[in-house]
């Protein structure tokens, strides 16, 4: 079987990350997208540029590509029928909509007697994404195909950490297919999700203890990024790199990551040296001026980020679970509660809830913590600190 990867989603992650890994590994990439303009441009040009910005800037041309429209389910299924890799980067709410085409492709493989495995790489920010996508696909297939799916189809979760900022209008006008990305191109994947041999793909890092790396992304990368955004916003910074250049912000980001870092070392068995090297790399990447990432984008949707198990509240919980006082994490949570970006509907909703009913309502309805809990007490204390102007 020829090396071919079917990439659902020709957006920032599909075009700006996974397609690079696949093409550098010798695969033809067939994009599946419902934006007709993007599909047409890919097929007209058969290539597009990725601008890598940072310490070693370069322009990489992604070629050996074509595209099919996701509304043509039969055409998509035919591409899957003779592929060895499928990858999704469509957003969690779209998984159920791509499942029918994947299911039809699997049916074509089974009916033709295809015995080579099909591994589906799931690049979605969703816990238990493999179970969810498998369930959506099995719903689309007659029961007699369940054994084929079990033995011949792998569902592989991944942790996407490459940072891809929102493109400026000028960049879009210059080239609607171009993507600006950072140099980092590692993709941790769940070794246990693969069927048969793991394909040799640039950047893939298979792990058995995959959940540890999911947690590390959430409570190191995501939490550190959010801390820089919310404290940077309060300090009047527009860009993440500006926030990281502010000693008060960067010192707090480091302290936050020290708190969750100690907990992750205890829980997941990372060595202190390994985890500190990961933190140092992240801090360097956050400060990348050329990415041009804004505090408004990174801080966007505080309702989700303040969820019971998400980066902020979840980070404080894991610290407390391992006997670590989340002093700096609660400062970041307090800053998130003060994030009042007028262009962010979720931020405006949080502010309205606080104005109407007080912060306790946010604790119970968004954060999922009791208003009289120790964690709530600590957050209130840090809110008072921020409002008093005594920080930093």
N, C-alpha and C positions, 0 to 999 in steps of 0.2 A: 504494500500500500504506500502511495506517495506521501511525503511529509506535507500535511495540510492541516491548518488550524482554522476552525470556524469561530470567529470572534463576534459575539453578540454585543453590540454597543460600539459605535465608532466615535465615542466622545473622548474626554480627557484621558481616561485610564486606558481605554481600548486603543486609541491612536497614539497616546502619549506614553504608554508604558508596555502593556503586554505585547502589542504588535512588534515592538522593538525586540523583545526577548525571543519571540517566535521567529522573526525573520533572521536575526543573528544566529539562530540555531538551524537554519536551512529550511524552514517551513514556508510554504505559500500561506498567506493569510487571506481568508475570505471574510470580509466584514459583513455583518447583518445589522441593518439600521432602517428605521422607518422615515428618516429625513431624506426625502428624495434628492434634494440638492447635494447632500454629502455623498450619497450613493453614486450620483451621476459624476461628481467631480473625481471620486476615487477611480471610477471606471474610465473616465476620459484621460486621466493623467497617469494612472498606475504607480504613483509615488507621491510622497509629500515629505516636507522637512520637519524634523524635531530640532528645536533650538535648545541646547543644553547650556544652562547658565550657572556660573559659580567659579570655582578655582580654575577649572580647565574648560573654558567655553568652547563649544564646537557645534557645527550643524551636521546632523545625521540625516541622511536620506533613507526613508523607509520605502522599499520597493518590493517587487514580487507580491503584489496585492491586487485584489479586486473586491467587488461588493455586490450583494444582492439585497433587494428590498425586503424587509421583514414582513411586509404584508403578503408576500407570495410564499405561503407556507410550504407548498410542494417544492418550490425551487430551493428553499432553505433546507428542507429535509433531504433532497438529493445531494446537497453539498455535505451534509453530515454523514450520509451513507458511506462515503469513501474517505472520511477523515479519521485521524487518530486522536485529535484533540478538539474539544469544544471549550470555549472560555466565555464567561458572562461578566460584563461590567455595565449593567443596565440600571442599577438601583433596585432596592429591595422590593418596591411595589410593582416592579415590572416582571419579576421572575415568573409569576403565574401566567403572564401573557406570552413569554417565550417558550414555556413548557410544551405547548401543543406541537410546535415545529420540531423541538428536540425529540419528543415522543414519536412523531411520525418518522423522523430520521432513524431512530432506534428500531422501529418496526421494519423499515426497509432493510436495515442491516440483518435483523433476525430472519426475515423472510428469504433473504438471499443466501443465508447460510454463513454469513460473515463471522469468523471466529476471532479476529483480532480485537483487542479491547478498545473501548472508547472511554477516555478519561475526560471528565468535565471539570475544569478549573473555575471555581466560583469566587470572583473578586467582588464581593458585596460586603457591606458593613452590617453584618447580621449574624447573631449567635445562632448556632445550629442550622446554618444555611444549607448544609448538605442534606439534612433530613427534610427540610422544607421543600427544596427543589426536587428531591427524589419523590416526595409525596405528590407534588404537582404533576410530575411526569407519569407516575403510576396511575393517577386518576384518569389520564388520557389513554391508557392502554388496556386492552382486554387482559383478563387475569392470567392467561396462558403465557404472557410475555414477562411476568414478574421474575421468573427464574433467570431468563436471559439478562434482565437488568441487574439482578443480584450478582451474576457471575461475570458479566462482560462489560458493565458500565461502572466506572469509578466516579465518585462525587468527592471532589477535593477542595476543601476550604483553604483560603489563603489570607495573608495579612498584607494589604497594600499600604506601603509607607512612602512611596515616591510623592513628593509635593508638586502639585500642578496648579498654579494660581489661575484666577480668572483672566482670560485674555482681554486686553484692551481693545477698544473699537478700532484703533489705528492698526493693531496687529491683525485683527480679523479682516479689515479692508485690504491689508497687504497680501494676505494669503489665508482664505477661510479654512484650509486644511492644516495649517501650521499649528504646532503645539509647543509651548515653552515649558520646560521641565528642569528639575534639578538633576544632577549627575547620578545620584543614588539609584540603583536598579536591582536591588535584592528583593526576592519574593519568597518569604517563608510559606511553605505549603505543608499540609497534613499528610505525612507519609502513609498513614493508615487508610486514607481515602482512595489510593490508587488501586486499580486492578492490574495484576501482573507487574511487569517491569516498569519502573519509573522512567519516563522519557528524559533524555539528556537535553535539557533546555537551559540556556544561559540564564543565570540569575536565580533559578529555582533552588531553594534551600529546604529540603525535606526534613521534618522533625517528627519524632514519635510523641513527644510531650507538647503537642501543638497548642493546647489551651494556655500553656505558660506564655507563649509568644503572642497569643491574642490578648491576654491580660497586659503583657508588657507594652503592646501598642497603645492600649486604652489608657493605662495608668502611667505611662512615661511620655510617649509621643503626643497623644491626644490631650492629656492633662497638662503637659508642659506648654503646648501650643496655646491652649485655652487660657492658661494663666498669663502668658505673655500678652494675649489679646485683651483680656478684661482689665488687667492692671495698666497695660499700655493705653487703653481707651481712657481710663481715668486720668492718666498723665498727659492726655492731649496728643498722643502719637497717632499718625495715620497708618504707618506701616509696621509690620512685625519687626523688621530689622531695626527700625528706630527704637521700638520698645526694648529690644535686646541690647541696644547701645546705651540704655538708661540703667545706671548701676542699681538703682532701687528695684527695678523690674527684674533685671537679670539675676540679681542675688536672690530674689524671692523665687524665681523659677527654679534656680539650683536647689534652694531649700525645700521646695515642694517635691522635687524629684528625689531628693535625699530621703524624704519621709516615705514615699511610696517605694523607693528603691530598697530600703531596708526591709520592708514588708515582703517585696517580691523575692528578695534573696532568701529570706526565711521560708517562704511558701513554695517557691518554684525551683530552688536549688541553683540559681545563677551564682557564679562566683562574684565577689565584690569587684574584682578587677574587670571581669567581662562586662558586668552591668555598668560600671563607671565609664568604660570605653564607649558603650552604647549611648550613655547620657552625653558624654563629651562630643560625640559625633552629631547628636541631635542639636545641641546648643550651637555648634558650628553651622549646621544647616538652617536653623531658625534665623541666624544672623545674615543669611545670604541676601545681599542688597539687590542682586540682579533678579531675584524671584519677584520682587515687587508685591508681595502678599500683604493684604491690608488687615488691620485689626478688625474691621467691620466684617470681612468675609470669614475670618477664623472664629470670631465670636458669635457669628450668626446663629440664631435659633437656641437661645439659652434654655428654653423649655426642655428641649431634648438633652442638652448638655448637663442640666441639673436633675435629670431623671434619677430614680432610686439606685440604679446600678451603672450609671454612665460615669464618665471620667471624673467629675467633681465629687459628687456624693459617694460614688463607688470607691474613689481613691481615698477619701476620708475613712470610709468603713474598713477598707483593707488595712489601713495604717492602724486603726484602733484595735482591730482584731488581733494584731501582732504586738500590741502594747506600745504603740508609737503615738505620741500626741500629735494630731494633725494641725498644728498651729498655723503653718503656712498654707496648707490646703484650705483651711477654713477662711483664710484671708482671700484666697482666690475665689472661693464660693461667694463671699461677701461682695467682691468686686463684680461677679457675674450678676448678683442681685441688683447692682447699681447700673448695669449696662442698659442705657436708654437710647440706643441708636434709633433715630426716627424712621429710618428706612427698613427696619426689621420688625415685622408684625408680631413675632413671638416676643421680642424684647418689650414692645409696647404693651402686650398683654400682661407680662410679668409686672411691669410698672403699674398698670391699672389695678391689678389684684392687690399689690402692696398699698396703693393709695386708698382703695376702697375698704380693705379688710385687714391690712397689716401683713407683716412678713410671715406670721404663723400660718396663714392660709397657703402661702407658697410652699412652706415646709410640708404641710400635710397633703396638698393636692398635686404638687409637682415633684417635690423631693422624696416623698414617701417616708418622712421621718416624723416622729412625735414632736409636737411643739415644746414639750417639757423635757425632751431628751438632752443628754450631755452634748451631743453634736449640735443641736439647735442652739443651746446656750453659748457654745464657742463661736458659732457663726454670728449670733447677735453681738457678741463682744467685739468681733472683728468689724462688723458693720458700724458699730459706734466709733471704732478707731478710725475707719476710713472717712466717716462723715465729719468727724472732729477736725480732720486735716492734720492729725498727728502722725500719719504714715506718709512718707517714709521717715 
